[in-house]
């Protein structure tokens, strides 16, 4: 293939070229006129499987020909057999054992939740050391005398880690790759291969790959083909790239390192093919913009030589969006147009949040992009279920966690999924009503006992056994943890039907989840004992590394690529999204073990390596035929910083007075046009606000029975009565209910009633100690929050002496005491009934009624009782007209609120000013008024405080209107 000879053979393909296509074009040109079988002897080594597939697809498009042998870098194998690389999970488990001991000794180093992340970063460091041929001795010789104590401590720990026994038959991935490369180089030096070997598409950023590229370039028929080689870089700039600390962030740095290793000059890098279809003028502009920072003054010297700037910028659009959402919508609109026009368009960005927003926006038009990154396993149903099941080993689930598990699409998926979901919904309502934020097996069994049929008891036993009975927080061997985890996940997925089969391992996501868990089970013998919480963190971190391809058929021409995929693909339109610092380039991952200077001194890769690789990706992508450059000016609530390369390009154009600002303005104008279209898409519609409701339902639909406690709401917020009594809508308790004032009132009532009954009927002493003993029993039974129990018990303790003293006086006057008695009285001629339940009714020796109502808050004042809070006054009227329970109508001696708040007090109802007969007449007029057809149930008619909330404010759309507006009376059916 190659007739010329020399010390090394390296070719370049410029940015903007379709690298796989140009690679094969150059290969075919060199094989022109040769026998067809010689093509089959060509060995083509590429760096990604995606490039190998692309090469194969180009060959498949014709004409018919023999294919070269296409190999991946990781598929190379010499004559010497090299063992398979050690499992990443195994290596990390071995390191976790050491790190766990370190964190036990020095807990301030990091939280235990970061155990896997630390092990992962350390495993990558050790792998990199082997790939770059850095020995533990090199690390130990680092001088940290002038650095902080953290780095000295890090080196001490690395000495311990380097003592980790490593079997030569289980090398790390980078170590294995280096051994393979060294073995191949030794073979080639002994017997140089005479068939063509081409290494294409690699930049040599890794030590082993760099060695292989040098060896291939020196073979008799070997050659290295560099992607995105910039032949517009002057010799002086190449020389500036010799120093890693100042040059590694340049896009061409790795190529300069290869030149130095091969003793080549830039002129020795020749084009792989001539007449490459690319925008040479744009490549010159970008090359100048990417010059190292110390020589950017050359912009003024060489910029005018670029000539007309309209040519390189003609097909560039610059989008500067106000927010990430606006950026995503503009990109989605352009991708939609590309789909309509039949263009192949690709969004290239490392920002996964941006790609999700763009995919969501495309979804409204039924466009599913082909996302090369797939879906993270941790957000798929199997990944989520595995993480939820792992949490069961830590502690029994609370109500939210329980229902999230039961509602999971893979839970009880084997059989009878419908009955399972029906019971789950009923259980949720049961837990809400009973205020059980932390249910246990007794709650589940009590719920099941209220259900009909044979399925509920079976389902409840399954739930108690496999959800509430599996917590094991103590340290246990990892092998047992994994086996138990897999078994429990399968049982929960299967459900309570023994002969059913769950679907947790079905489809692509299930297969990937099963593969990862099987790998963890296989390597679990190398791990130490794990507490349940540490195991949950471990599983979560391992699952987070899994990816699942989208099972749906994506759009063939709308693509989302990472920067690695973009190197080997071609598109009519390329969109570089998220061009902000932290995204392009991505923020460097902090290294807890070695700082930047220590890495350089040891011979490891610098953090700038990733910046340089990202710069090279940018230089290649921006050279496409039509390009979008997009960024958002703000992200969340913070101002963003433009990507350094976008900043360089815009600064260069602004500084070139001969057409530069005009070209930049034209780029921004095109972007502004698309942003304007995006704003039109999301422009809100003018929707008139809701009016203040005052519905007027038919007379026959209006309630004919109200409770005394409803009257206050009927006066202050009639709409609440309409929603509750006519629409029959009741507010649902929150799932994780807090110990609120309503619950405190209910519990306090129960405590006082139990105490008074005990004193009257069971001989319980009327002492504060006896009252507090009863309070402790009730609180332990009814209040699941420990803090609330202590606080409420203390509050009862403060009023216990006052209550027992007054209770003694009440019992001296009482001949009989009744509790929670219901009384009803009907308004003659209206068919309207008033009902009430009295907390306590005492009959004195004269047969008169004494009504008592317990209040944990402040009792209402006399004026409030006369106008709004008429509960005791209405109970007095019922007592004198119909009576409560079986006691019949009786005169009322008094009605008293017993305040159990911080300042206990007895607040009598104003019976002298509002006698029961008068109260009943007023109530009759009120009932008659609410049976008028034109009377509307006005929302928030006379709230005690404007800030008071109603259970039905959301239904009435309060906020769109206020109480200054007139009620909108409308007849409703």
ZAMARGU-4260 file (C-alpha; in steps of 0.2 Angstrom, whole numbers, plus 5000, padded with zeros to 4 digits):
<rodrens>
0) 5000/5000/5000 | 5014/5012/5005 | 5029/5014/4993 | 5038/5028/5002 | 5048/5024/5017
5) 5053/5035/5032 | 5054/5034/5051 | 5036/5035/5054 | 5020/5037/5044 | 5006/5049/5051
10) 4992/5056/5041 | 4978/5069/5046 | 4960/5072/5041 | 4954/5090/5044 | 4940/5095/5055
15) 4923/5095/5047 | 4927/5080/5037 | 4916/5064/5038 | 4930/5054/5046 | 4924/5036/5042
20) 4920/5041/5024 | 4936/5050/5021 | 4946/5036/5029 | 4938/5023/5017 | 4940/5035/5002
25) 4959/5036/5006 | 4960/5018/5008 | 4951/5014/4992 | 4962/5026/4983 | 4978/5018/4989
30) 4971/5000/4985 | 4966/5006/4967 | 4973/4994/4954 | 4978/4980/4967 | 4970/4963/4968
35) 4954/4962/4978 | 4961/4950/4990 | 4974/4962/4996 | 4960/4973/5004 | 4955/4958/5015
40) 4973/4959/5022 | 4972/4976/5028 | 4970/4977/5046 | 4960/4993/5052 | 4961/4997/5070
45) 4948/5009/5077 | 4944/5016/5094 | 4925/5014/5096 | 4912/5000/5091 | 4901/5014/5084
50) 4915/5019/5071 | 4917/5000/5066 | 4898/4999/5063 | 4899/5015/5053 | 4913/5008/5042
55) 4904/4992/5039 | 4888/5002/5034 | 4898/5012/5021 | 4905/4996/5014 | 4887/4989/5014
60) 4881/5003/5003 | 4892/4997/4989 | 4899/4993/4977 | 4903/4975/4981 | 4920/4973/4988
65) 4930/4963/5001 | 4931/4971/5018 | 4947/4975/5028 | 4948/4967/5045 | 4941/4980/5057
70) 4947/4978/5075 | 4944/4988/5091 | 4959/4994/5101 | 4952/4983/5115 | 4951/4968/5104
75) 4969/4967/5100 | 4978/4952/5106 | 4996/4946/5104 | 5004/4929/5103 | 5006/4929/5122
80) 4989/4926/5130 | 4984/4940/5142 | 4971/4936/5155 | 4954/4945/5155 | 4954/4961/5165
85) 4947/4960/5183 | 4929/4965/5185 | 4927/4983/5190 | 4915/4978/5204 | 4928/4966/5211
90) 4941/4979/5212 | 4930/4992/5220 | 4924/4980/5233 | 4942/4976/5238 | 4945/4995/5239
95) 4929/4998/5249 | 4936/4986/5262 | 4951/4997/5264 | 4942/5013/5263 | 4929/5008/5276
100) 4943/5005/5288 | 4950/5022/5284 | 4934/5030/5287 | 4932/5021/5304 | 4949/5028/5309
105) 4947/5045/5301 | 4928/5049/5300 | 4931/5067/5295 | 4938/5062/5278 | 4921/5059/5270
110) 4904/5053/5275 | 4901/5034/5273 | 4888/5037/5260 | 4903/5042/5249 | 4911/5025/5251
115) 4908/5019/5234 | 4912/5035/5225 | 4929/5036/5234 | 4932/5018/5229 | 4927/5022/5211
120) 4939/5037/5210 | 4953/5027/5218 | 4950/5012/5206 | 4952/5024/5192 | 4967/5032/5199
125) 4976/5014/5201 | 4970/5010/5183 | 4977/5026/5176 | 4993/5023/5185 | 4995/5006/5176
130) 4990/5013/5160 | 5003/5027/5161 | 5016/5016/5168 | 5017/5025/5185 | 5023/5014/5199
135) 5018/5015/5217 | 5036/5020/5220 | 5034/5035/5209 | 5019/5041/5220 | 5029/5038/5236
140) 5043/5049/5230 | 5031/5064/5228 | 5037/5079/5238 | 5022/5086/5248 | 5032/5096/5261
145) 5025/5113/5255 | 5007/5107/5253 | 4993/5105/5265 | 4991/5090/5277 | 4977/5082/5267
150) 4989/5077/5253 | 5002/5070/5265 | 4988/5060/5273 | 4982/5055/5255 | 5000/5048/5251
155) 5000/5038/5267 | 4984/5030/5262 | 4990/5026/5245 | 5004/5017/5252 | 4991/5006/5261
160) 4981/5003/5245 | 4997/4999/5235 | 4999/4984/5246 | 4983/4977/5240 | 4987/4960/5233
165) 4985/4959/5214 | 4985/4943/5205 | 4994/4944/5189 | 4980/4933/5181 | 4968/4947/5185
170) 4975/4963/5179 | 4965/4980/5179 | 4958/4985/5162 | 4972/4998/5158 | 4986/4986/5164
175) 4979/4973/5153 | 4978/4985/5138 | 4996/4990/5141 | 5002/4972/5142 | 4993/4968/5126
180) 5001/4983/5118 | 5019/4979/5124 | 5017/4961/5119 | 5012/4967/5101 | 5026/4979/5100
185) 5038/4966/5105 | 5031/4954/5092 | 5032/4967/5078 | 5050/4972/5083 | 5055/4953/5081
190) 5044/4950/5065 | 5038/4966/5057 | 5021/4962/5049 | 5021/4966/5030 | 5002/4968/5028
195) 4995/4985/5030 | 4990/4990/5048 | 4980/5007/5050 | 4976/5014/5067 | 4962/5027/5064
200) 4952/5039/5074 | 4962/5039/5090 | 4970/5055/5098 | 4982/5045/5109 | 4976/5053/5125
205) 4979/5036/5135 | 4997/5030/5138 | 4994/5013/5130 | 4986/5020/5115 | 5000/5032/5113
210) 5013/5018/5113 | 5003/5008/5100 | 5001/5023/5089 | 5020/5026/5089 | 5023/5007/5085
215) 5010/5006/5071 | 5017/5022/5063 | 5034/5014/5062 | 5028/4998/5054 | 5033/4994/5036
220) 5015/4995/5030 | 5008/5004/5045 | 5000/5021/5047 | 4991/5032/5059 | 4976/5043/5053
225) 4972/5057/5065 | 4955/5064/5066 | 4952/5083/5066 | 4970/5087/5062 | 4973/5106/5061
230) 4985/5110/5047 | 4983/5129/5050 | 4993/5129/5066 | 5010/5138/5064 | 5026/5130/5069
235) 5028/5142/5084 | 5012/5137/5091 | 5016/5118/5089 | 5032/5122/5100 | 5022/5130/5113
240) 5012/5114/5116 | 5028/5105/5122 | 5024/5109/5140 | 5009/5099/5147 | 5005/5112/5161
245) 5002/5126/5148 | 4997/5116/5132 | 4987/5101/5137 | 4970/5111/5135 | 4974/5115/5117
250) 4964/5104/5105 | 4980/5098/5095 | 4991/5094/5111 | 4989/5076/5109 | 4995/5076/5091
255) 5010/5087/5096 | 5014/5074/5109 | 5014/5060/5096 | 5025/5071/5085 | 5038/5072/5099
260) 5037/5053/5102 | 5040/5050/5083 | 5052/5064/5081 | 5041/5071/5067 | 5038/5089/5062
265) 5021/5096/5058 | 5026/5096/5040 | 5028/5077/5041 | 5009/5075/5045 | 5002/5074/5027
270) 4984/5074/5021 | 4976/5056/5021 | 4965/5062/5006 | 4965/5077/4995 | 4951/5089/4991
275) 4942/5085/5008 | 4924/5093/5007 | 4926/5105/5022 | 4925/5123/5025 | 4943/5128/5025
280) 4939/5146/5029 | 4930/5142/5045 | 4944/5130/5050 | 4956/5144/5048 | 4945/5155/5059
285) 4943/5143/5073 | 4961/5138/5073 | 4966/5156/5076 | 4952/5157/5090 | 4959/5142/5098
290) 4977/5148/5100 | 4984/5147/5117 | 4980/5161/5129 | 4997/5169/5130 | 4998/5172/5111
295) 4980/5178/5108 | 4988/5195/5103 | 4991/5186/5087 | 4973/5189/5083 | 4976/5206/5079
300) 4991/5202/5068 | 4984/5187/5059 | 4966/5191/5059 | 4965/5203/5045 | 4973/5189/5034
305) 4957/5179/5036 | 4949/5190/5023 | 4930/5190/5020 | 4922/5183/5036 | 4905/5181/5028
310) 4911/5164/5021 | 4916/5155/5037 | 4901/5161/5047 | 4888/5160/5033 | 4880/5144/5040
315) 4883/5147/5059 | 4868/5152/5070 | 4872/5159/5087 | 4858/5156/5100 | 4859/5166/5116
320) 4844/5161/5126 | 4838/5169/5142 | 4834/5152/5151 | 4838/5133/5148 | 4820/5131/5143
325) 4820/5144/5130 | 4836/5136/5123 | 4829/5119/5123 | 4813/5125/5114 | 4823/5134/5101
330) 4833/5118/5097 | 4818/5108/5097 | 4810/5119/5084 | 4825/5118/5073 | 4826/5099/5074
335) 4807/5098/5070 | 4810/5108/5054 | 4825/5097/5050 | 4813/5082/5052 | 4800/5090/5040
340) 4814/5094/5027 | 4822/5077/5028 | 4838/5084/5035 | 4849/5073/5046 | 4852/5084/5062
345) 4862/5080/5077 | 4862/5089/5094 | 4879/5087/5102 | 4881/5091/5121 | 4887/5084/5137
350) 4873/5092/5146 | 4860/5078/5149 | 4847/5090/5157 | 4847/5099/5140 | 4845/5084/5130
355) 4830/5078/5142 | 4822/5095/5139 | 4824/5095/5120 | 4817/5077/5120 | 4802/5082/5130
360) 4799/5097/5118 | 4800/5086/5103 | 4788/5074/5111 | 4774/5086/5109 | 4776/5084/5090
365) 4778/5065/5091 | 4796/5065/5087 | 4807/5053/5097 | 4826/5057/5094 | 4839/5043/5093
370) 4848/5047/5109 | 4865/5038/5109 | 4866/5039/5128 | 4851/5029/5131 | 4842/5029/5148
375) 4851/5028/5165 | 4846/5011/5172 | 4843/5019/5189 | 4827/5028/5182 | 4820/5013/5174
380) 4807/5003/5183 | 4819/4988/5187 | 4832/5000/5193 | 4820/5010/5204 | 4813/4994/5211
385) 4830/4987/5216 | 4834/5003/5225 | 4817/5003/5234 | 4819/4985/5239 | 4837/4988/5246
390) 4830/5002/5257 | 4818/4989/5265 | 4834/4981/5274 | 4837/4997/5282 | 4820/4999/5291
395) 4802/4996/5288 | 4795/5009/5276 | 4785/5024/5281 | 4768/5027/5272 | 4775/5036/5257
400) 4789/5023/5254 | 4776/5009/5256 | 4764/5016/5244 | 4778/5020/5232 | 4783/5002/5232
405) 4766/4995/5231 | 4761/5006/5216 | 4777/5002/5207 | 4773/4995/5189 | 4783/4979/5193
410) 4776/4976/5210 | 4764/4961/5211 | 4766/4960/5192 | 4765/4941/5191 | 4746/4939/5193
415) 4731/4948/5200 | 4739/4965/5197 | 4721/4973/5197 | 4716/4966/5214 | 4733/4971/5221
420) 4731/4989/5215 | 4713/4990/5222 | 4719/4985/5239 | 4733/4997/5238 | 4721/5012/5234
425) 4710/5006/5249 | 4725/5005/5260 | 4731/5022/5256 | 4714/5029/5261 | 4714/5019/5277
430) 4731/5025/5282 | 4726/5043/5278 | 4710/5042/5288 | 4719/5034/5303 | 4734/5046/5302
435) 4747/5032/5301 | 4763/5040/5294 | 4773/5025/5300 | 4762/5009/5298 | 4767/4992/5304
440) 4761/4974/5301 | 4746/4977/5314 | 4739/4991/5303 | 4740/4980/5287 | 4732/4966/5296
445) 4718/4977/5303 | 4715/4984/5286 | 4714/4967/5278 | 4701/4961/5291 | 4689/4975/5285
450) 4690/4968/5267 | 4679/4955/5259 | 4685/4940/5250 | 4700/4928/5251 | 4713/4938/5242
455) 4715/4952/5255 | 4722/4940/5270 | 4734/4932/5257 | 4739/4949/5251 | 4742/4956/5269
460) 4752/4941/5274 | 4763/4943/5259 | 4765/4961/5263 | 4769/4958/5281 | 4782/4945/5278
465) 4791/4953/5263 | 4790/4971/5267 | 4788/4973/5286 | 4798/4958/5291 | 4814/4960/5282
470) 4824/4974/5290 | 4841/4969/5295 | 4852/4985/5297 | 4866/4976/5305 | 4882/4971/5296
475) 4880/4955/5285 | 4891/4947/5272 | 4889/4955/5255 | 4886/4938/5247 | 4871/4935/5258
480) 4865/4953/5256 | 4865/4951/5237 | 4856/4934/5237 | 4843/4941/5249 | 4841/4957/5239
485) 4838/4947/5222 | 4826/4935/5230 | 4816/4948/5239 | 4815/4959/5223 | 4809/4943/5214
490) 4796/4940/5227 | 4789/4958/5227 | 4788/4958/5208 | 4779/4941/5208 | 4767/4945/5222
495) 4757/4934/5234 | 4753/4921/5220 | 4766/4907/5222 | 4765/4900/5205 | 4766/4917/5196
500) 4781/4925/5188 | 4786/4943/5190 | 4792/4954/5176 | 4807/4963/5185 | 4820/4954/5173
505) 4809/4957/5157 | 4814/4968/5142 | 4830/4978/5140 | 4830/4986/5156 | 4827/4970/5166
510) 4840/4961/5156 | 4853/4975/5160 | 4848/4975/5179 | 4849/4956/5180 | 4866/4957/5172
515) 4872/4970/5184 | 4865/4961/5200 | 4873/4944/5193 | 4890/4953/5192 | 4888/4959/5209
520) 4883/4942/5216 | 4898/4934/5207 | 4911/4946/5215 | 4902/4948/5232 | 4915/4935/5239
525) 4928/4949/5238 | 4918/4961/5248 | 4917/4963/5267 | 4902/4964/5278 | 4890/4977/5274
530) 4877/4986/5285 | 4860/4989/5276 | 4863/5007/5273 | 4880/5005/5266 | 4874/4991/5255
535) 4860/5002/5248 | 4872/5016/5244 | 4883/5002/5235 | 4869/4996/5225 | 4863/5013/5220
540) 4880/5018/5214 | 4882/5002/5204 | 4865/5003/5196 | 4869/5022/5192 | 4882/5016/5180
545) 4870/5005/5169 | 4862/5011/5153 | 4848/5005/5143 | 4844/5009/5125 | 4827/5016/5121
550) 4816/5001/5116 | 4805/5012/5104 | 4809/5015/5086 | 4817/5033/5086 | 4817/5045/5072
555) 4830/5040/5059 | 4836/5058/5056 | 4835/5067/5073 | 4850/5062/5083 | 4857/5066/5100
560) 4875/5062/5102 | 4888/5064/5116 | 4905/5071/5110 | 4912/5054/5108 | 4899/5048/5096
565) 4900/5065/5086 | 4918/5061/5081 | 4913/5047/5070 | 4897/5053/5063 | 4891/5065/5050
570) 4875/5076/5049 | 4868/5090/5038 | 4865/5101/5054 | 4875/5100/5070 | 4869/5109/5085
575) 4882/5112/5099 | 4871/5114/5114 | 4874/5120/5132 | 4890/5130/5127 | 4893/5136/5145
580) 4908/5133/5157 | 4904/5117/5167 | 4896/5109/5151 | 4908/5114/5137 | 4920/5109/5144
585) 4913/5099/5158 | 4919/5103/5175 | 4934/5093/5180 | 4930/5079/5193 | 4939/5083/5209
590) 4953/5071/5213 | 4953/5067/5232 | 4970/5058/5231 | 4982/5069/5220 | 4982/5087/5216
595) 4987/5094/5199 | 5005/5097/5203 | 5007/5080/5210 | 4999/5072/5195 | 5012/5081/5184
600) 5026/5076/5194 | 5021/5058/5195 | 5018/5057/5176 | 4999/5055/5177 | 4986/5063/5166
605) 4982/5081/5170 | 4964/5088/5173 | 4967/5098/5157 | 4967/5082/5147 | 4948/5082/5147
610) 4947/5100/5143 | 4959/5097/5128 | 4949/5082/5122 | 4933/5093/5124 | 4942/5107/5114
615) 4946/5095/5100 | 4928/5089/5100 | 4922/5107/5098 | 4934/5110/5084 | 4928/5096/5074
620) 4910/5099/5077 | 4910/5117/5073 | 4917/5113/5056 | 4901/5105/5051 | 4892/5111/5035
625) 4878/5120/5045 | 4881/5123/5064 | 4871/5130/5078 | 4880/5137/5093 | 4868/5138/5108
630) 4869/5143/5126 | 4858/5150/5140 | 4862/5166/5149 | 4855/5160/5165 | 4854/5143/5173
635) 4842/5141/5187 | 4844/5157/5197 | 4863/5160/5192 | 4871/5169/5178 | 4881/5157/5167
640) 4898/5160/5160 | 4900/5156/5141 | 4911/5142/5136 | 4929/5148/5134 | 4929/5142/5115
645) 4913/5152/5111 | 4920/5167/5121 | 4936/5166/5110 | 4927/5165/5094 | 4915/5180/5098
650) 4929/5190/5105 | 4940/5187/5089 | 4925/5192/5078 | 4922/5207/5088 | 4940/5212/5087
655) 4941/5210/5068 | 4934/5227/5062 | 4934/5222/5044 | 4918/5212/5044 | 4919/5203/5061
660) 4906/5212/5071 | 4894/5212/5056 | 4897/5193/5054 | 4894/5190/5073 | 4878/5201/5072
665) 4872/5191/5058 | 4875/5175/5068 | 4865/5182/5083 | 4851/5188/5072 | 4848/5171/5065
670) 4847/5164/5083 | 4836/5178/5089 | 4824/5174/5075 | 4822/5156/5081 | 4821/5162/5099
675) 4806/5173/5094 | 4798/5158/5086 | 4801/5148/5102 | 4792/5162/5112 | 4777/5161/5101
680) 4776/5143/5104 | 4775/5146/5123 | 4766/5162/5123 | 4752/5161/5137 | 4734/5162/5132
685) 4724/5176/5140 | 4713/5167/5152 | 4701/5178/5163 | 4702/5175/5181 | 4689/5165/5190
690) 4675/5175/5199 | 4671/5174/5218 | 4659/5159/5218 | 4642/5159/5226 | 4633/5144/5218
695) 4614/5143/5220 | 4609/5125/5220 | 4591/5119/5219 | 4581/5119/5235 | 4579/5100/5234
700) 4598/5098/5233 | 4602/5109/5249 | 4605/5100/5265 | 4591/5098/5277 | 4602/5093/5292
705) 4617/5102/5298 | 4627/5100/5314 | 4630/5113/5326 | 4648/5114/5322 | 4643/5117/5303
710) 4634/5133/5308 | 4650/5143/5311 | 4656/5138/5293 | 4639/5142/5286 | 4640/5160/5292
715) 4659/5162/5289 | 4662/5152/5273 | 4646/5145/5266 | 4655/5138/5251 | 4663/5125/5262
720) 4646/5119/5267 | 4641/5118/5248 | 4657/5108/5244 | 4655/5096/5259 | 4637/5094/5261
725) 4630/5096/5243 | 4645/5091/5232 | 4650/5078/5246 | 4669/5082/5244 | 4679/5079/5259
730) 4697/5084/5261 | 4709/5070/5262 | 4722/5069/5276 | 4740/5070/5270 | 4749/5053/5269
735) 4763/5059/5280 | 4751/5068/5292 | 4759/5080/5305 | 4753/5081/5323 | 4742/5096/5320
740) 4729/5105/5331 | 4715/5094/5325 | 4723/5078/5331 | 4729/5086/5347 | 4711/5091/5350
745) 4704/5074/5347 | 4717/5066/5358 | 4715/5078/5372 | 4696/5075/5372 | 4699/5056/5373
750) 4711/5059/5388 | 4699/5070/5397 | 4684/5058/5394 | 4694/5043/5399 | 4700/5051/5415
755) 4682/5058/5420 | 4675/5041/5417 | 4688/5033/5427 | 4685/5045/5442 | 4666/5042/5441
760) 4664/5024/5437 | 4681/5015/5442 | 4686/5024/5458 | 4701/5032/5449 | 4708/5046/5461
765) 4705/5064/5455 | 4723/5068/5455 | 4735/5076/5442 | 4745/5060/5443 | 4731/5049/5438
770) 4726/5061/5424 | 4744/5061/5417 | 4744/5042/5418 | 4729/5041/5408 | 4736/5054/5396
775) 4752/5043/5394 | 4742/5028/5389 | 4731/5037/5376 | 4746/5046/5368 | 4756/5030/5367
780) 4741/5022/5358 | 4735/5036/5347 | 4750/5047/5343 | 4764/5039/5332 | 4776/5054/5334
785) 4788/5053/5349 | 4791/5072/5349 | 4772/5076/5349 | 4769/5063/5363 | 4782/5071/5374
790) 4776/5089/5370 | 4757/5085/5372 | 4760/5076/5388 | 4770/5091/5395 | 4756/5103/5390
795) 4743/5092/5399 | 4755/5091/5414 | 4754/5110/5415 | 4735/5111/5417 | 4733/5094/5426
800) 4732/5103/5443 | 4720/5116/5437 | 4708/5103/5429 | 4707/5091/5443 | 4703/5105/5455
805) 4689/5112/5445 | 4683/5094/5441 | 4681/5091/5459 | 4669/5105/5460 | 4660/5100/5444
810) 4657/5082/5451 | 4650/5089/5467 | 4636/5097/5457 | 4633/5083/5446 | 4621/5069/5449
815) 4624/5061/5432 | 4637/5063/5419 | 4635/5058/5400 | 4648/5059/5386 | 4647/5061/5368
820) 4628/5061/5367 | 4619/5066/5351 | 4604/5077/5351 | 4593/5083/5336 | 4579/5096/5335
825) 4568/5099/5319 | 4562/5116/5313 | 4544/5115/5312 | 4537/5118/5294 | 4554/5118/5286
830) 4559/5100/5288 | 4576/5106/5293 | 4585/5097/5307 | 4599/5103/5318 | 4610/5090/5326
835) 4624/5091/5339 | 4636/5080/5349 | 4640/5086/5366 | 4657/5083/5373 | 4650/5081/5391
840) 4633/5084/5399 | 4631/5085/5418 | 4614/5083/5426 | 4613/5092/5443 | 4602/5087/5457
845) 4588/5098/5451 | 4588/5090/5434 | 4595/5104/5425 | 4608/5102/5411 | 4626/5108/5412
850) 4634/5107/5395 | 4653/5107/5393 | 4664/5108/5378 | 4683/5105/5378 | 4694/5117/5369
855) 4713/5114/5367 | 4714/5132/5359 | 4707/5148/5366 | 4688/5147/5368 | 4678/5160/5358
860) 4674/5176/5366 | 4656/5181/5371 | 4654/5192/5355 | 4661/5178/5344 | 4648/5166/5352
865) 4634/5178/5349 | 4638/5181/5331 | 4648/5166/5324 | 4653/5152/5335 | 4636/5147/5341
870) 4640/5129/5345 | 4636/5129/5364 | 4621/5141/5361 | 4613/5129/5348 | 4617/5114/5360
875) 4607/5123/5373 | 4593/5126/5362 | 4593/5107/5357 | 4593/5102/5375 | 4578/5113/5380
880) 4568/5108/5365 | 4572/5089/5362 | 4586/5084/5373 | 4602/5074/5371 | 4602/5055/5371
885) 4588/5047/5382 | 4587/5061/5395 | 4574/5072/5385 | 4571/5090/5385 | 4578/5099/5401
890) 4581/5117/5406 | 4599/5122/5404 | 4608/5129/5419 | 4624/5134/5410 | 4635/5130/5395
895) 4654/5131/5397 | 4669/5130/5386 | 4683/5122/5396 | 4700/5129/5389 | 4714/5116/5390
900) 4727/5128/5382 | 4742/5136/5390 | 4731/5147/5400 | 4717/5135/5406 | 4700/5144/5408
905) 4681/5141/5409 | 4672/5152/5397 | 4653/5152/5399 | 4641/5154/5384 | 4631/5170/5386
910) 4615/5162/5389 | 4608/5177/5399 | 4610/5188/5383 | 4606/5174/5371 | 4593/5163/5379
915) 4590/5146/5371 | 4573/5151/5364 | 4579/5166/5356 | 4594/5156/5349 | 4582/5144/5341
920) 4571/5158/5333 | 4587/5165/5325 | 4592/5148/5319 | 4575/5146/5312 | 4577/5162/5302
925) 4594/5156/5296 | 4588/5139/5290 | 4573/5148/5281 | 4585/5160/5272 | 4596/5146/5266
930) 4581/5137/5258 | 4578/5153/5247 | 4583/5149/5229 | 4592/5165/5226 | 4603/5162/5242
935) 4621/5158/5236 | 4635/5149/5246 | 4647/5163/5245 | 4666/5158/5247 | 4675/5166/5262
940) 4660/5177/5266 | 4666/5182/5284 | 4682/5174/5288 | 4689/5178/5306 | 4706/5182/5298
945) 4710/5185/5280 | 4725/5174/5281 | 4714/5159/5287 | 4714/5145/5275 | 4698/5135/5270
950) 4699/5116/5265 | 4691/5122/5248 | 4701/5137/5243 | 4708/5127/5229 | 4691/5122/5223
955) 4685/5139/5224 | 4701/5146/5215 | 4704/5158/5228 | 4718/5169/5223 | 4711/5173/5206
960) 4698/5183/5216 | 4698/5192/5233 | 4685/5196/5245 | 4683/5213/5239 | 4674/5206/5224
965) 4655/5204/5223 | 4649/5186/5224 | 4645/5178/5207 | 4628/5170/5211 | 4625/5156/5198
970) 4611/5143/5198 | 4619/5126/5197 | 4610/5109/5194
</rodrens>
